[in-house]
């Protein structure tokens, strides 16, 4: 996963603007959660993943296609970081009728990544 875009506000905006594909969005979240893919064994190494994630998701979940892991991701964002997209980036959200669950999940991933940036 060395070909991931850098974790910065340009990347967060690219996620929100759908300029980065869903697989890359997932890969970014997986990387910062601690999942690593071992090319040799062709398996996921989750030894650096927090125990609560590792127990529930031994392999990285699809945050874009599946709702339950996205709910867990949302709940893992500290309360003071829940509005970071709005507060730090001025993101106004998507217009009603112009977004789907995919956009909502991408925004959740973007907010989680922005929170990660704030914490680290």
C-alpha angles and dihedrals in degrees: 000000000000090000093070118127116252117272102249139116092273089060092047090053090047089055092050092046092049092242090128119062122244094250091057091048089053091046092053093052092044091051094052092044086057104255114144127186116223107213093194097055093026090225136115118257108211097171091114094047118105111262096245091055094041092052095049097035112026086171120041113271127227103254093186100049100035128059103202097063090045090054089052089048091052092049091050092060109099113248092244089057099048092100099039095118089058098036100043103027103025090235108173095195129240122306117255110263092021100079138064134196087276092061090046091052091046089052090050090051090047092050092047091050091048089050089050089053090052093050096045 
